[in-house]
Amino acid sequence: FDSDLYRALNQELELIPKIEELSEKYGCFEHTGTHFRWKQQAVYEAVKSLLMVNQRQIIHRMIVDAFRANDIDPNDLVLKGGDVHRLLGRHCALAEDWAAAFEQY
């Protein structure tokens, strides 16, 4: 993911410093500029399986709330090779905020 897209979460949740700390401690991310990527799919799958569904919903709800709290308009963001509305819609869907997800798609 591109950390520039999640800069609002730095203000609300201090997301990027936490990601950087995980990367330094455990070497689980490749870090190029503002882009982070899981080094191995197996590590991603292990982390995903350890987080219970409700924990994942809470995390995605926090991401959606941070975008809203900072009045971030997805139309103002540029996502290299993708669609910000689709990205935000995915977070809404994973937070089980179906109405908001529908609005983004």
C-alpha positions, 0 to 999 in steps of 0.5 A, spaced: 500 500 500 501 507 499 502 510 505 501 517 502 494 515 501 493 513 509 497 519 511 490 521 515 491 515 519 497 518 521 494 523 525 488 519 528 492 512 529 499 513 528 499 508 522 505 509 518 510 509 524 507 503 527 508 499 520 515 502 520 516 499 527 513 492 525 518 492 518 524 494 522 523 489 528 520 483 524 522 485 517 515 483 514 514 489 509 518 491 503 519 498 503 520 503 497 519 510 498 512 511 501 510 504 498 509 498 503 508 490 501 508 484 505 515 480 503 511 474 503 504 472 502 505 466 507 506 472 513 500 476 510 496 469 511 498 468 518 497 475 520 490 475 517 488 468 520 491 471 527 486 477 527 479 475 528 473 477 524 471 482 529 478 485 530 479 486 522 472 490 522 474 494 528 481 496 524 477 497 517 472 501 521 478 505 524 481 507 517 474 509 514 473 513 520 479 517 520 478 518 512 471 521 514 474 525 521 479 528 516 474 530 511 478 527 506 475 527 499 477 520 495 476 525 489 482 529 491 487 523 492 490 520 486 492 512 487 497 510 482 494 504 478 487 504 481 481 507 484 481 511 491 473 510 491 474 502 490 480 502 496 475 506 500 469 502 498 473 495 500 475 498 507 467 500 508 465 493 506 470 490 510 468 494 516 461 491 514 458 498 513 454 496 507 451 503 505 458 507 505 461 501 501 455 502 496 456 509 495 464 508 494 462 503 488 
